[in-house]
Each structure stands twice: as structure tokens, then as C-alpha cells.
């Protein structure tokens, strides 16, 4: 079995900690067993490792999230990058062609798809393994995994059994799980039913009736044989080779996998997961799993109940006499909200249009300190950049801006137009427009960067190479300074 984890999102539901480059799955407010802060994606990747699935998993994501994924779960993480943001059908189609034509995966292989950020126990991922046996036993096009509801909810979609199907009346004996060199335990054997239809976010009364029909919450997990999707793409006249799919990606319909494939599938079955499952997609659900009332610099009064401060700024935040409140502050903004109102946040902040003020990259992170656009169109942007020891920026150049870097902490090596220099705290370097440059930290580097130019955008960066060894080789000159 191979896994495709979908990582997307616009970063609005956990604003101001999340933005277009740091969606909710990357916000580090949970804690692992060692008490260290971790993100949802770090938690999931750790769980996949424990059940033996991480080595069989790939993450499908947009270019904007590739750096933060590599930063949080490792530079060697298998990432399939979409050329542009479209929807889940194009993303899964691209990933399937990658497995088929780049990885040489057998067309008989089972492929499971899931979100990158469910908040679940390890048993959830062990249950995903059994979808391989469900597909083999049922001969269905798709096998879904749904969550047994613990009560009627208006927040989730429902998977409803076919009327003629006895819910969980089909016993699926486990198949040898040869790809992981193990067998399913007896408790992992599957009951499943034939899916009749889907209901999206019903009211509470309807949800209660659906639960009476043995309906399951739709948690976005499904599996298929690789040849099912490859053949489907061929029938649609779409590429089945990865490189061709990349070049024609813009032609694919921007549509969800549910609408394009699931609703048109011949036969779908669903297996039940009986354990705990949460979607930590809003502040009220996320803070249920945040143990400390204060994260960062702040204080909450004793008469403030179920109130959380999550502060990424260097200034203190105080909450006095307010209960059931989330106060969150970051370089992108400050939120003060009743937790019950937080699901409305995405629509409420639509008028806010600004560049992300904080980003996590494969080499470290940066925070925007100041931005100014003058009447003549000239722009000045000031950042605080942190480069982790052993990491480096790409060897790059840009034409529409110059930069001045002041090293305020750490040591490293700096390349300017193929010349290699040593740098340390107190040094200042000037990078004219068009100059090739990079930097590597030998000790954690902190840099104040001042950009000045006519258009300070990511699209103005031309990356020549990424790895430091390649950069040094490309320079081909002796160290100076």
C-alpha cells in the first residue's frame, strides 16, 4: 500500500498564526510526548512512522508549502509538488501519475488518500492499512473509511449505507500485508457496507436520523487500486505520464476528487473506524487539545475560564476577566474572539489582503519587521532572517531589488558572485540587483535584511541551485576574506 497525504489550505481558519504559506497543519501549538511543541503534520508523520507507513507515504502539496514541509518533517520527505493550486482531483491525479511513471509502482498496488492533519490515535492509521483487504474482498472501485459518530453533528459530511446493504454485514478476512512484511491482527479485520449516498453537513435533527441508519462521518480517507485511477485518466484523455501531466496541469478541471470521481464511481464501500477523531480546523476545536492556557509571553487571570493566549510576538499579552476566549497574536495580526464564534473567522478576515509576515522555510524562518511603499512606487521591506546551523539559502539573484544584510548573531559563509567569504556577527554585506548570492550558517545565523526596489515579490527570485556543495562547486574559486 502507498499513501498520498494531501496538504493544502489557504491558512485563514487559524489566522493570525496561519497564512497562505503556513496553513493550519503547520502551526506548532500541540505538544509531543517529550513536551515539545509540534504541528499537526509533525504529529501525523510521527504516527505514520510508528505504524510502519511513513516509508510508504508521499505528500502532495503546492510549491508554497514545500519548504515548510521539509523544514518540519525532513529534507528527504517525498513531496509531489503541484505546479499551481487547483483542487483535490488534479492533485491526486498528479500524484497517481508520479507513482505510476516515476516510481514504477505496480498498477495493482492499493493507494490510500488522506488529509495531512487529522487529530487521531495511532489506531486510525492502522485501520487505514485494512482498506487494502476491503478493496480485494469487495471488488469495489473505491473503499472509504468513515468515523463512527459519537453524536449528531452539523460540522461533518455523512457516508450513508445503501438501503439493501446490511451495515457492517460483510466480513473481510485480512490479506497478507507483504509490502510491510507483516500481517493484520485479528482485531484489524474489517466490516464494511456498500455506500448509498453522501449527505453534506446536515442539521442536527437530520444528523441524528442518519446515525440511526448507521451512517459514518466522512473523514476524507479513501483507497483505490492504482490502475483504477490511471485507467480513468486515460478514458478522460488526460496524461498518465508524470512529466506530461505536469506540463498539462493547467488544463485539468479545478474540481474536487469527490465531485469528479467519487460521485461517478460504480461501487463504493465504506469501513468504520471506531476510535477518536477530530478536525482541529478552528480555534475552538484546536484549543481543546492545547494544555497550557498561555503559549508565549502573556498571562490570564484566575477568573478567566477556558481562555487561551497563543502569542508569537515579543510583547506581553494580558487577559483579565474574560472566559471562553482565544487571544492569538503573530506578525500577521491580532485576534480576540469568543471561541464559539471562531468558525466564522475565515469569512470575517476576507478584507485583510497583505503579504504573509512570517514564513517557515527549509533553511529556517523569517519575520517581516517593516514594509513601506512610497508614492513613486519604490518599496522597502525589512526582515529578520534565521538560518539554522548547517542550512543554507539557495544560490539566487533578483533584478528588481538590492539588499543589505547585517549579521546580528552567528557565523557562516557567504557567496557573492562566485566569491566565498566568512561572515560573523557585526558584518554587513551589500547585494546589488542582479548579483548572485547565498549564505550558509555554521552557527545559527540571525540577519536583518533590508530589501529596496520596485517590486519586492517572490517571482523576482531566480534560483540557480539549492545544495551548498553544488553552490561551492559552481563558484569554483578559493575562499576570500
VOGU-3710 file (C-alpha; in Angstrom, 3 decimals, decimal comma):
1> xxxxxxxxxx> 0,000/0,000/0,000  1,092/3,547/-0,793  -0,240/6,649/0,930  -0,904/10,079/-0,567  -1,296/12,805/2,049  -2,979/15,962/0,807  -1,532/19,195/2,186  -3,280/22,366/1,110  -5,424/25,084/2,597  -5,426/28,856/2,432
11> xxxxxxxxxx> -4,364/29,428/6,039  -7,373/31,504/7,085  -9,103/29,353/9,713  -6,370/29,758/12,327  -5,482/33,349/11,471  -3,304/35,134/12,540  -0,981/32,186/13,210  -1,732/30,706/9,794  -1,377/32,384/6,410  -1,044/31,413/2,737
21> xxxxxxxxxx> 2,405/29,912/3,391  1,748/28,478/6,858  -1,623/26,719/6,790  -3,190/25,313/9,943  -1,337/21,987/9,725  1,995/23,777/10,267  1,092/25,781/13,383  3,130/24,476/16,328  0,794/24,598/19,335  0,384/20,882/20,148
31> xxxxxxxxxx> 2,850/19,039/22,381  4,502/15,664/21,842  5,358/13,084/24,496  8,558/14,990/25,352  6,585/18,172/25,977  7,960/19,886/22,860  5,762/21,983/20,588  4,827/20,327/17,326  2,465/20,915/14,415  -0,361/18,696/13,183
41> xxxxxxxxxx> 1,719/17,484/10,249  4,654/16,620/12,516  2,311/14,647/14,768  0,798/12,721/11,842  4,196/11,938/10,306  5,437/10,641/13,659  2,356/8,423/13,966  2,808/7,065/10,450  6,337/6,103/11,414  5,106/4,211/14,470
51> xxxxxxxxxx> 2,678/2,064/12,435  5,172/1,463/9,623  3,576/3,659/6,964  5,869/6,711/6,742  8,247/4,936/4,358  5,310/4,288/2,019  3,876/7,824/2,161  4,064/10,787/-0,236  2,794/14,324/0,353  1,011/16,175/-2,449
61> xxxxxxxxxx> 1,213/19,927/-1,964  1,675/23,285/-3,625  5,025/24,937/-4,160  4,347/27,437/-1,358  4,209/24,663/1,263  7,174/22,568/0,109  9,744/24,469/2,177  7,809/24,345/5,431  7,122/20,614/4,967  10,826/19,920/4,510
71> xxxxxxxxxx> 11,634/22,128/7,486  9,195/20,343/9,796  9,457/16,675/8,798  12,732/16,408/6,913  14,513/17,375/3,721  14,136/13,823/2,349  10,345/13,734/2,701  8,809/12,525/-0,596  6,911/15,584/-1,857  4,913/15,791/-5,086
81> xxxxxxxxxx> 4,602/19,478/-5,955  1,641/20,838/-7,890  2,646/23,468/-10,486  -0,323/25,569/-9,390  -3,150/25,354/-6,868  -6,262/23,741/-8,355  -8,194/21,189/-6,261  -8,054/17,648/-4,915  -8,790/15,844/-8,205  -5,817/17,380/-10,066
91> xxxxxxxxxx> -3,577/16,890/-7,007  -4,445/13,191/-6,664  -4,212/12,654/-10,436  -0,718/14,177/-10,462  0,347/12,008/-7,516  -1,023/8,874/-9,189  0,948/9,532/-12,386  4,059/10,109/-10,276  3,653/6,739/-8,560  2,923/5,041/-11,879
101> xxxxxxxxxx> 5,560/6,523/-14,201  8,282/7,875/-11,890  8,268/5,394/-9,028  7,294/2,374/-11,128  4,601/1,299/-8,685  2,576/-1,704/-9,872  -0,860/-0,820/-11,208  -2,252/-3,464/-8,868  -0,982/-1,547/-5,819  -3,505/-0,104/-3,378
111> xxxxxxxxxx> -3,262/3,660/-2,919  -4,841/5,331/0,111  -5,504/9,076/0,223  -5,964/11,066/3,417  -5,644/14,611/4,778  -2,284/15,548/6,234  -3,703/16,792/9,535  -6,253/14,516/11,297  -6,038/14,543/15,094  -6,344/10,843/15,905
121> xxxxxxxxxx> -4,819/7,908/17,766  -2,340/5,562/16,094  -5,186/3,075/15,612  -6,604/5,356/12,897  -3,575/4,728/10,689  -3,541/1,022/11,489  -7,159/0,936/10,302  -6,164/2,573/7,009  -3,972/-0,454/6,287  -7,049/-2,680/6,211
131> xxxxxxxxxx> -8,549/-0,808/3,236  -6,318/-2,954/1,023  -8,188/-6,054/2,188  -11,550/-4,269/1,871  -10,871/-3,490/-1,794  -9,751/-7,045/-2,503  -12,778/-8,607/-0,811  -15,445/-6,209/-2,069  -14,154/-5,731/-5,647  -15,317/-2,125/-5,267
141> xxxxxxxxxx> -13,902/0,838/-7,185  -13,291/2,784/-4,009  -13,060/1,884/-0,328  -13,749/4,702/2,134  -13,049/4,879/5,830  -15,616/6,678/7,937  -15,721/7,556/11,619  -18,421/6,142/13,889  -20,151/9,319/15,201  -20,242/9,931/18,935
151> xxxxxxxxxx> -23,304/12,115/18,474  -25,178/14,185/15,859  -23,030/16,967/14,415  -23,685/19,641/11,812  -19,952/20,095/11,146  -19,262/16,945/9,105  -20,409/15,132/5,995  -22,010/11,677/6,336  -21,489/8,412/4,446  -24,880/6,703/4,239
161> xxxxxxxxxx> -25,281/2,935/3,638  -27,249/1,609/0,683  -30,713/0,592/1,827  -30,234/-3,013/0,703  -26,838/-3,198/2,374  -26,716/-4,537/5,909  -24,358/-2,150/7,661  -21,166/-3,926/8,569  -22,637/-7,234/7,479  -19,717/-8,127/5,222
171> xxxxxxxxxx> -16,769/-9,744/6,893  -13,450/-9,140/5,159  -10,710/-11,582/6,060  -7,291/-9,960/6,136  -4,820/-10,396/3,309  -1,080/-10,788/3,913  0,389/-7,285/4,086  3,515/-8,221/2,171  4,629/-4,678/1,363  5,162/-4,072/5,072
181> xxxxxxxxxx> 6,274/-7,632/5,796  3,539/-8,123/8,375  0,035/-9,483/8,708  -3,038/-7,746/10,013  -4,014/-8,651/13,531  -7,441/-10,256/14,035  -8,798/-7,035/15,563  -7,939/-5,250/12,300  -10,347/-7,372/10,274  -12,929/-5,266/8,502
191> xxxxxxxxxx> -16,672/-4,908/8,421  -17,874/-2,743/5,563  -21,044/-1,700/3,796  -21,977/-0,592/0,312  -22,338/3,190/0,156  -25,708/4,513/-0,945  -25,084/8,243/-0,945  -23,481/11,158/0,885  -25,045/13,955/2,935  -23,033/17,132/3,459
201> xxxxxxxxxx> -23,330/18,856/6,861  -26,994/18,162/7,726  -28,804/19,929/10,564  -28,746/18,213/13,952  -32,139/16,511/13,571  -31,192/15,053/10,182  -27,795/14,035/11,538  -29,453/12,093/14,362  -31,617/10,251/11,823  -28,550/9,411/9,724
211> xxxxxxxxxx> -26,782/7,973/12,743  -29,830/5,747/13,213  -29,144/4,466/9,690  -25,571/3,570/10,711  -24,109/6,469/8,710  -20,481/7,448/9,319  -18,709/10,779/9,433  -16,732/11,325/6,242  -13,126/11,888/7,349  -11,700/12,218/3,821
221> xxxxxxxxxx> -9,945/8,823/3,709  -10,353/6,504/0,727  -8,415/3,904/-1,231  -8,319/2,557/-4,788  -6,171/0,334/-6,938  -3,689/2,416/-8,909  -4,975/1,014/-12,203  -8,474/2,340/-11,400  -7,302/5,945/-11,474  -4,753/5,505/-14,273
231> xxxxxxxxxx> -7,434/3,954/-16,489  -9,865/6,709/-15,535  -7,354/9,371/-16,587  -6,775/7,578/-19,891  -10,526/7,451/-20,572  -10,735/11,190/-19,933  -7,917/11,824/-22,394  -5,605/13,054/-19,638  -1,897/12,181/-19,393  -0,817/9,132/-17,432
241> xxxxxxxxxx> 2,885/10,053/-17,552  4,061/12,393/-14,804  6,047/14,830/-16,975  3,156/15,165/-19,418  0,733/15,693/-16,527  2,969/18,452/-15,168  3,050/20,272/-18,498  -0,722/19,992/-18,938  -1,686/20,530/-15,314  -3,267/23,892/-16,059
251> xxxxxxxxxx> -5,751/22,131/-18,343  -7,151/19,893/-15,631  -10,525/20,916/-14,223  -10,298/22,687/-10,887  -12,653/20,289/-9,143  -12,650/18,089/-6,066  -11,981/14,352/-6,250  -15,375/13,815/-4,611  -17,251/15,518/-7,455  -15,076/14,283/-10,312
261> xxxxxxxxxx> -14,557/10,658/-9,240  -16,348/9,536/-6,078  -19,855/10,578/-7,119  -19,395/8,828/-10,500  -17,833/5,599/-9,232  -19,619/2,318/-9,947  -19,422/0,782/-6,486  -18,143/2,264/-3,263  -17,811/0,556/0,100  -17,027/2,039/3,493
271> xxxxxxxxxx> -15,328/0,632/6,570  -15,850/2,002/10,062  -13,243/3,487/12,390  -14,473/3,318/15,966  -11,841/5,455/17,689  -11,302/9,121/18,451  -11,133/11,574/15,549  -11,089/15,364/15,449  -10,714/18,047/12,823  -8,713/20,791/14,539
281> xxxxxxxxxx> -9,716/23,309/11,922  -10,965/26,141/14,127  -9,722/27,852/17,252  -12,444/26,341/19,449  -11,566/22,755/18,456  -7,795/23,333/18,423  -7,652/24,842/21,912  -9,409/21,744/23,298  -6,078/19,986/22,670  -3,816/22,799/23,921
291> xxxxxxxxxx> -2,979/22,041/27,544  -1,384/25,336/28,630  -3,624/28,383/28,856  -0,706/30,602/27,810  1,707/29,893/24,963  4,297/32,623/24,581  4,568/35,872/26,538  1,358/36,553/28,463  -0,885/35,978/31,458  -4,540/35,008/32,063
301> xxxxxxxxxx> -6,375/35,979/35,251  -7,732/33,265/37,544  -11,338/34,286/36,875  -10,900/33,752/33,111  -12,093/30,217/32,374  -11,413/28,210/29,208  -9,389/31,120/27,839  -6,194/30,718/25,828  -3,396/33,076/24,806  -1,167/31,997/21,923
311> xxxxxxxxxx> 1,363/34,764/21,374  4,211/34,736/18,836  5,173/38,358/19,411  7,858/39,674/21,747  5,398/41,910/23,608  3,244/40,678/26,536  -0,478/39,946/26,230  -2,766/40,063/29,292  -6,357/38,791/29,563  -8,406/39,851/32,581
321> xxxxxxxxxx> -11,889/38,583/33,461  -12,768/37,070/30,062  -13,874/33,447/29,679  -14,190/31,189/26,628  -11,910/33,495/24,644  -8,983/32,932/22,274  -6,369/35,675/22,015  -3,817/34,968/19,310  -1,105/37,316/18,093  1,548/36,975/15,408
331> xxxxxxxxxx> 3,335/39,221/12,905  0,249/38,827/10,676  -2,199/40,322/13,181  -4,039/40,013/16,499  -7,245/38,056/17,099  -9,553/38,413/20,094  -12,599/36,166/19,744  -15,203/34,209/21,619  -14,276/30,614/20,888  -17,810/29,752/19,756
341> xxxxxxxxxx> -17,556/32,465/17,087  -14,193/31,315/15,719  -15,669/29,115/12,921  -16,776/32,387/11,250  -13,212/33,691/11,122  -12,408/32,743/7,521  -15,177/34,935/6,121  -14,631/37,715/8,648  -10,998/38,367/7,678  -11,565/38,368/3,905
351> xxxxxxxxxx> -10,965/42,152/3,694  -7,411/41,654/5,014  -5,135/41,488/1,989  -1,438/41,569/2,869  1,751/39,656/2,280  2,469/36,909/4,856  4,547/38,441/7,636  6,040/35,151/8,807  7,272/32,112/6,862  8,984/28,895/7,790
361> xxxxxxxxxx> 11,426/27,654/5,161  13,580/24,540/4,695  16,578/26,557/5,967  14,896/28,317/8,894  12,380/31,156/9,039  11,875/34,862/8,548  9,676/37,556/10,030  8,764/40,821/8,341  9,629/43,741/10,614  8,536/46,634/8,406
371> xxxxxxxxxx> 7,205/47,335/4,922  6,815/50,682/3,183  5,659/51,597/-0,322  6,357/55,168/-1,360  4,219/57,290/-3,717  6,720/56,849/-6,572  6,340/53,053/-6,363  9,626/52,425/-4,567  9,370/49,747/-1,870  11,415/48,952/1,236
381> xxxxxxxxxx> 10,993/45,696/3,158  12,834/44,784/6,363  13,067/41,168/7,544  14,636/39,282/10,419  16,001/36,049/8,925  17,050/32,999/10,948  19,191/30,376/9,191  19,700/27,148/11,160  23,204/25,754/11,566  24,151/23,555/8,637
391> xxxxxxxxxx> 21,434/25,020/6,391  21,746/27,468/3,505  19,701/29,694/1,252  19,583/28,874/-2,440  22,144/30,436/-4,787  19,937/33,110/-6,325  19,639/36,502/-7,897  16,938/39,090/-8,470  16,659/42,014/-10,851  14,132/44,374/-9,245
401> xxxxxxxxxx> 15,742/44,921/-5,850  19,007/45,317/-3,987  19,590/44,049/-0,452  21,689/44,906/2,587  22,315/42,150/5,145  23,504/42,878/8,688  24,627/39,798/10,600  23,434/40,186/14,192  24,241/36,698/15,532  26,067/33,536/14,497
411> xxxxxxxxxx> 28,695/32,660/11,920  28,694/31,320/8,393  29,856/31,517/4,799  28,545/33,998/2,262  28,791/33,765/-1,530  28,603/36,847/-3,752  29,115/36,474/-7,496  31,067/33,221/-7,082  33,324/34,664/-4,330  33,225/32,917/-0,949
421> xxxxxxxxxx> 33,585/34,919/2,301  33,413/34,161/6,011  30,833/36,228/7,922  30,065/36,733/11,625  28,005/38,928/13,932  28,610/42,601/13,193  29,346/42,162/9,475  27,331/43,930/6,803  27,123/42,851/3,154  25,593/44,639/0,172
431> xxxxxxxxxx> 23,894/42,680/-2,615  23,240/44,743/-5,771  20,387/43,862/-8,122  21,481/41,051/-10,431  24,181/39,750/-8,072  24,360/36,003/-7,410  24,374/35,246/-3,696  23,788/32,692/-0,939  24,653/32,126/2,707  25,236/29,073/4,888
441> xxxxxxxxxx> 25,172/29,003/8,703  27,904/27,166/10,585  26,412/28,558/13,826  22,741/29,648/13,843  22,625/32,918/11,912  20,335/35,871/12,514  20,264/38,504/9,782  18,489/41,817/9,379  17,736/42,112/5,669  16,643/45,367/4,052
451> xxxxxxxxxx> 15,249/44,979/0,544  14,899/48,040/-1,667  13,426/48,112/-5,151  10,462/48,495/-7,466  8,781/45,111/-6,925  9,561/43,011/-3,841  7,956/39,714/-4,826  8,888/36,026/-4,760  8,623/35,870/-8,555  11,706/38,098/-8,864
461> xxxxxxxxxx> 13,918/35,377/-7,349  15,848/33,210/-9,810  17,250/30,152/-8,030  20,392/28,726/-9,612  20,913/25,753/-7,255  19,942/24,638/-3,746  22,591/22,347/-2,220  25,632/24,025/-0,659  28,063/21,525/-2,214  26,662/22,398/-5,643
471> xxxxxxxxxx> 26,953/26,109/-4,891  30,615/25,818/-3,865  31,355/23,677/-6,909  29,616/26,168/-9,171  31,686/29,017/-7,717  34,960/27,155/-8,349  37,021/29,762/-6,501  39,073/29,927/-3,351  37,728/31,369/-0,116  38,309/35,089/0,477
481> x> 38,022/37,410/3,427
//
